[in-house]
Amino acid sequence: MASDATSSPIRMTVWITGDVQGVGFRVFAQHRAQRLGLRGYTQNQADGSVLVVAEGSRDLLTQLLAQLRQGPYLANVEQARADWGDATGEFAAFGIR
């Protein structure tokens, strides 16, 4: 039986650095998040990193984080730093910005 700590929606914000732009990272993140039923978005940043904001259960977000740390085949992920917070419920789906 899942506890409230793992099933209540929360927000994970991840900054991914390395060779992560121009290698299909946002599409990779979107597909993985959608498969897990998460909501949020991914966006390239001006500094060459990729931002991922996702909401869902901690268990599913942890699964996504592990996949983001691997990245797609052409990516070279140096770091994926996650911050955790309260879900806002503002997202209807997971998209690319």
C-alpha angles and dihedrals in degrees: 000000000000118000124226089253092065102034104041112096116258135169127248120192114192130188111199119196133185129060093339106130123080092020101090095264097141093050089046091051092046094051093047093047093047091050089054092047094243127150130217137069147271125222139179113241127217091244092061096260128116124234122210122188114184137169129202140086119335090241093056093042090052089053090051092048091054090052092047090053088058097041127184121316097268096045126097106204112200097175140356109193116190130199121191128213147144119306116244098195090224096131125083095186141350114276146168120247 
